[in-house]
Amino acid sequence: MSNVAFDNRNLNEKIYYYLRDKIVSTELKPGTRIDYNEIANELGVSKTPVRDALQLLQQDGLIEVKSRSGTFVSVPKVKDIEEIYEVRKALERLAIQLAMTNLPKQTIEQLYQNALDVDKDINAGNFHSFFQSDRNLHKTLIIYSQNSRLIKIMESIEAQMHWIGVIIAHSQERPRKANEEHKEILQALLNSDILLAQNLMEKHIEGIKQMTLKDFK
């Protein structure tokens, strides 16, 4: 790892986001042992803010502490995946219903055009834009729900959802299929067919759940 320096403002939070990004992007792969001293030396900080940041990551379910063994990047478990995606299905179905009274048609059109552009990158084996597009679509619907509690709950599981998504996207077929489903959902929204959009979203998330479970069972 390259040496990275942080100032002392909001140090715990800076380290938290720095490590979270490494975990979510799988630069730190599931099962990787976390070395406090190595992180502290790399960032030029003491072990105390590193420990505090790791406690936050543990609350997120992204790391786990094993007695007598150490601290490790979590390995997703079947129960975790089932719970996350069941909650996500219910919340995103509701988000569509609430968002449609606030969501400008121009925004939906932009999301649809973005999904079309992403197809080219997927065909070239570049998934980065797909992950960005995926997060943007789902986050836009959540934000436009204008329901603060719904938004807060989704934020609490967002890192885990993105992390699992990166782990399973090891072929072109999964991102390609997901992007096709995104376009179907957006087309339903453009047609103001809220029920169809909700059903397609629920099917989309259930499909991701089943693909993920297949990998981890």
WOPE-V450960 format. One line per field, one symbol per residue. ss: DSSP state (A for helix, B for strand, O for the rest). psi: psi as a letter, one per 30 degrees, with the letter a starting at -180 (. if undefined). burial: b if it has 9 or more other C-alpha atoms within 8 Angstrom, else e. Layout:
BEGIN
ss: ???
psi: ???
burial: ???
END
This chain:
BEGIN
ss: OOOOOOOOOOAAAAAAAAAAAAAAOOOOOOOOBBOAAAAAAAAOOOAAAAAAAAAAAAAOOOBBBBOOOBBBBOOOOAAAAAAAAAAAAAAAAAAAAAAOOOOOAAAAAAAAAAAAAAAAAAAOOOOAAAAAAAAAAAAAAAAAOOOAAAAAAAAAAAAAAAAAAAAAOOOAAAAAAAAAAAAAAAAAAAOOOAAAAAAAAAAAAAAAAAAAAAAAO
psi: klkkkklgkheeeeeeeeeeeeeefgejlkfkkkjeeeeeeefhllfefeeeeeeeeeefgflkkkkfeaklkljkleeeeeeefeeeeeefeeeeeeefffjkeeeeeeeeeeeeeeeeeefggjfeeeeeeeeeeeeeeeeffgjeeeeeeeefgeeeeeeeeeefiglfeeeeeeeeeeeeeeeeeeggieeeeeeeeeeeeeeeeeeeeeff.
burial: eeeeebeeeebbebbbeeebebbbbbebebeeeeebeebbbbbbbebebbbbbbebbbebbbbbbeeeebbbbbebebeebbebbeebbbbbbbbbbbbbeebeeeebbebbebbbebbebbeeeebebbbebbbebbeebbbbbbeeebbeebeebebbbbbbebebbeebebbbebbebbbbbbbbbbeebbebbbbbbbebbbeebebbbeeee
END
